[in-house]
Amino acid sequence: MAGKKEVSRWMKAFAKAKAAKVAKPAPLERYTNLSLGHIWEKFDCQTQLLCREAMLPLMQRNPELLDMISSAKAK
Protein backbone atom coordinates (compact mmCIF):
# COMPACT_ATOMS: atom_id res chain seq x y z
CA MET A 1 0.00 0.00 0.00
CA ALA A 2 2.90 2.35 0.62
CA GLY A 3 3.67 2.41 -3.09
CA LYS A 4 0.15 3.50 -3.97
CA LYS A 5 0.33 6.39 -1.50
CA GLU A 6 3.58 7.58 -3.07
CA VAL A 7 2.10 7.38 -6.56
CA SER A 8 -1.03 9.27 -5.60
CA ARG A 9 1.05 11.92 -3.85
CA TRP A 10 3.15 12.47 -6.96
CA MET A 11 0.09 12.45 -9.21
CA LYS A 12 -1.46 15.21 -7.10
CA ALA A 13 1.78 17.21 -7.17
CA PHE A 14 2.02 16.95 -10.97
CA ALA A 15 -1.65 17.85 -11.35
CA LYS A 16 -1.07 21.03 -9.35
CA ALA A 17 1.97 21.90 -11.43
CA LYS A 18 0.05 21.40 -14.67
CA ALA A 19 -2.86 23.47 -13.42
CA ALA A 20 -0.64 26.42 -12.48
CA LYS A 21 -0.69 29.09 -15.16
CA VAL A 22 2.61 30.45 -16.37
CA ALA A 23 2.75 34.21 -16.23
CA LYS A 24 3.72 35.78 -19.53
CA PRO A 25 6.64 38.20 -19.31
CA ALA A 26 6.20 41.79 -20.39
CA PRO A 27 6.92 42.29 -24.11
CA LEU A 28 10.19 44.12 -23.49
CA GLU A 29 11.46 41.45 -21.09
CA ARG A 30 11.19 38.71 -23.71
CA TYR A 31 13.99 40.08 -25.84
CA THR A 32 17.66 40.06 -25.01
CA ASN A 33 20.11 42.55 -26.43
CA LEU A 34 22.32 40.32 -28.55
CA SER A 35 23.96 43.18 -30.42
CA LEU A 36 27.20 42.97 -28.46
CA GLY A 37 29.42 42.98 -31.53
CA HIS A 38 31.89 45.38 -29.99
CA ILE A 39 32.57 42.85 -27.23
CA TRP A 40 32.65 39.74 -29.42
CA GLU A 41 35.02 41.24 -32.01
CA LYS A 42 38.10 40.42 -29.96
CA PHE A 43 36.95 36.81 -29.55
CA ASP A 44 35.87 36.30 -33.16
CA CYS A 45 38.91 34.58 -34.62
CA GLN A 46 37.25 31.63 -36.33
CA THR A 47 37.43 33.26 -39.76
CA GLN A 48 41.13 34.01 -39.36
CA LEU A 49 41.88 30.49 -38.14
CA LEU A 50 40.00 28.88 -41.02
CA CYS A 51 41.70 31.17 -43.51
CA ARG A 52 45.13 30.35 -42.10
CA GLU A 53 44.36 26.64 -42.14
CA ALA A 54 43.36 26.83 -45.79
CA MET A 55 46.36 28.99 -46.72
CA LEU A 56 49.05 26.93 -44.95
CA PRO A 57 49.49 24.34 -47.73
CA LEU A 58 49.54 27.12 -50.31
CA MET A 59 52.13 29.09 -48.35
CA GLN A 60 54.38 26.05 -48.14
CA ARG A 61 54.34 25.76 -51.92
CA ASN A 62 54.55 29.50 -52.58
CA PRO A 63 56.08 31.61 -49.75
CA GLU A 64 55.48 34.82 -51.74
CA LEU A 65 51.78 34.35 -51.04
CA LEU A 66 52.39 35.50 -47.47
CA ASP A 67 53.76 38.81 -48.75
CA MET A 68 50.75 39.26 -51.03
CA ILE A 69 48.32 38.64 -48.15
CA SER A 70 50.11 41.06 -45.81
CA SER A 71 50.21 43.78 -48.45
CA ALA A 72 46.49 43.28 -49.18
CA LYS A 73 45.65 43.66 -45.47
CA ALA A 74 47.74 46.82 -45.24
CA LYS A 75 45.65 48.50 -47.94
N, C-alpha and C positions, 0 to 999 in steps of 0.2 A: 504493500500500500504506500510505502514511503516514496516509491518512484512516481506513482500517480500524483501525489501531492506536489512533487517537484515540477512535474510536467505542467500541471494546471497553474502553478505559480508563474512559470515562465510564459505560458500562453497568455495569462492576464497581463503580464508586464509588456509583452510584445503588442498586445491589443491596445494598451494605453499609448504606447509609442507610435503606433500606426494612426491612432485617432488624433494625436496632437498635430495641430496645424503649424506648418513652418511659416514663420513671418517673412514676408518678402522684404529685401533691403530697399532702401531708398534708391531711386534711379541713379543718382550720382555715386553711390557707394558700390554699385555693381562693377564699375569700370576702374581699372588700374592704369596708372600712367606708365606705359611701357616705352615711352619715347625718351629713353635714357642713353641715347647714342653717344653723347659726350663722355659718358662714363665707360661705355663698352668699347670705345675706339681703341683704348690702350690694351684691351684684352683680345681684340679681334685680329688674330694672326693666322687664322686658318687659310685664308687666301694666299698669304705670303708663303706659308709652309707648303701648300699644294703646288704653288708655282715653282718653288725651289726644288721640290721633289721631281717635278716634271722636267726641269731644266738641267738637273745634275748630269744625266747621261749625255745631254747635248754639250754641256760645258766641258766634259771630259774629252769629247771628240774635237771640239772647237773652242779653245780658251778665249778667243777674241770675242766670243758671244757675251762674256761677262762685261767686257768694256762697252759693248753696244747697249747692254741693259742699263749699266750705270749712267751712261751718257743720256739715255732716254729718260731716266728718272730725274736727272738734273734739270732737264728742260721743263 
